[in-house]
């Protein structure tokens, strides 16, 4: 038996075992009905179209947006009684968009993927997925992440990663290099958010940076700044567990903004520490928190002509004194999600072993315990975690 035949046989046996556990042609899925209402259910498996592949999910990370949906959504999913105008989905939807998996079925028109291949998933959909006759301005420029008809698996498209399997378009799959595990593959999506932010900020080798917030995205930015050749990285964080994590992952200095600065005056301790360390301020400040205080700190902490890059989603509008931007010719930029280029960059870095990404994983929870062990754990004990992965039950 050839190596490919062996992999295929193993995949077929595993699929048969899963079907015997959940019923023929059924998929176990964590489905979102609305705020504080998610249910683990068995649903009929969707068919695999010619341009799609079926994946057996290996791992799927819980994102902050999943928690926001659980607590107060729907934000990205359709509202009750409505459907997404581009994908046609209605509630309930299967959550989860930070996923990795193994190909277990290949559509008839797919030639770039094979049975048994391990992949990470770019969950976003755009005009290419809908066959739009007139692609939007962003899609014509290759900026598919900001398509006017944007949607995503696990939020506003059919299927999600908190399930035993999913059917996705083949173009959404990025093969994992041999040295990158499926566990690390599930981190490719949040790491791609960070890579995209650094790339769009214009950051250059040898420059200095401030990262505001040491949650999953802030820590991802910290790690990847080292890959990009940052000379100095300062991190601002209030939670002690995340302060320790930031130090472990290579921050040159971690400052708690809730504690008095070295000077003991009323000056923001983060801004004071940044200027004491760098002189004129950092080249780029990345706000991964999205608070009024962190925006103010970011603006005050970058040098003349520096860049403030927002990578946070804000729960409410913030105030901005544009004089603080104009008078020092600072730049305020923002970014959304990622493109395939960002996934490729991240996976190459993971393949080289230059990112200690597995340090981000603080818990792996079976799908059967996703609500209590995953969602509620992050809600009630957020500071103790960076990334919780959900794994389909064996």
Secondary structure, 3 states (H helix, E strand, C coil): CCHHHHHHHHHHHHHHHHHHHHCCCEEEEEEEEECCEEEEEEEECCCCCCCEEEEEEEEEECCHHHHHHHHHCCCCCCCCCCECCCCCCECCEECCCEEEEEEEEECCCCCCCCCCCEEEECCEECHHHHCCCCCCHHHHCCCHHHCCCCEEECCCECCCCCECEEEEEHHHEEECCCCCCHHHHCCHHHHHHHHHHHHHHCCCCCCEEEEECCCHHHHHHHHHHHHCCCCEEEEECCCHHHHHHHHHCCCCEEECCCCCCCCCCCCCHHHHHHHHHHCCCEEEEEECCCCHHHHHHHHHHEEEEEEEEECCCCCCCCCCCCHHHHCCCCEEEECCCCCHHHHHHHHHHHHHCCCCHHHHEEEEEEHHHHHHHHHHHHHHCHHHCCEEEEECCC
